[in-house]
Amino acid sequence: MDYDVVKDLYKQILLIRSLEEKVAEIYHTDKIKSPVHLSIGQESVSVGICKNLSKDDLVFGTYRGHALYIAKGGNINNFISELFGKMSGCSAGRGGSMHLADKSSGIMGTSAIVATTIPQAVGYALALEQKKQSQICCVFFGDGATEEGVFFESLNFAALKNLPILFVCENNKYAIHSKLTDRVKKANYCERSQSLGVNSKKINSDNVLDIYNKSKGIISSIKKTRAPFFLEIETSRWMEHVGPNTDFHLGYRNEEEINFFKNKDSLKDLSSILNHKDLNSIALEVETIVKKAFINAENDFFPDERQMYSHVYQ
């Protein structure tokens, strides 16, 4: 494995986690002006895949989209300002945590409504083909989204039109508090995708190096063949469904289940490869980025009354 790649993967995961830990720390102060669905524990999926995407490639995501936004190169200051509901936020303070976008980095948007970005990404992939453009689309969604009818419609259409899109299922085995085993008889997502004519693969861990290495060939193939692909990755969210805390007291899952994934944390694996000088340098750089982003958000302005009617259809 290329040492510089390992450094970059480590920095991206550390940056995402550090930003979200700071969000969790100050959430009780009400400075954060929207609900937050933290990506802590699931960072490796977005980081491993986005490392193989070009800046021009396009991504669509879910309400748990912080990791995707940062991994794809979204502006950090604008991200934190958005959480604060401030003017320089990436959605001018209107979208909050669940509606992030940065077109300059190919981040087309995240959504609070389950599965809605799947057909949007397919539509964009169709436009790319019609305009004979070289980019590809990549859409991230949870296992709960696979239970929506539009998921199957989108895969079918992508296969029918042979569209350049990567479907990424971040399977953390829960739809809010509902276990996967309580929702479906057989979670054979790859088989379902293949039955619709979409090639598929399952990665049984959220090790970032494994995700990076396996998605590299998949993305290269999509760019060459312009054909869709479905990728399922087993992962785990460590925090509660929405909010800055844990939720083991609710009884739908236990701490032992999460510790299984924590013991395989990609940050630990990558840190064992990097030398101490680089680890310290990256830690200092990340700390500086996080501090500046939150100071910037504190000093930013809230939208005034005139902004109420801008970008609004009347």
Buried (B, 14 or more C-beta within 10 A) or exposed (E): EEEEEBBBBBBBBBBBBBBBEBBBEBBEEEBBBBBBBBBBBBBBBBBBBBBBBEEEBBBBBBBBBBBBBBBBBBBBBBBBBBBBBBBBBBBBBBBBBBBBBBEEBBBBBBBBEBBBBBBBBBBBBBEBBEEEEEBBBBBBBBBBBBBBEBBBBBBBBBBEBEBBBBBBBBBBBBBEEEEBEEBEEEBEBBEBBBBBBBBBBBBEBBBBBBBBBBBBEBBEBBBEEBBBBBBBBBBBBBBBBBBBEEBBEEEEBEEEEBEEBEEBBBBEBBBEBBEEEBBEBBBEEBEEBBEEBBEBBEEBEEBEEEBEEEEEEE
